[in-house]
């Protein structure tokens, strides 16, 4: 078991997640009203990630790295992390 979730399982509304986007780059996103919304920081405008198939909560990813510095975010690393609690 890992912290990575696959659709149709959805995060809570307002959650900050890291989502894949099919053949496009994975990115940090806010899940709002049933949509993964990436970008939104200059110079990238906010966009809807139409091709997401998997995601994980950034807070859960960060919790695993509190005592170990981590400068990258990846699904490879997230697959090896078990849910807390």
Protein Blocks (a to p, Z undefined) as FASTA:
>chain_A
ZZbdcdfbdcdehiacdddehjbccdddddeehiaceehiafbdcdddfkbcbdcdfklm
mmmmmmmccfbdcfklmmmpcceZZ
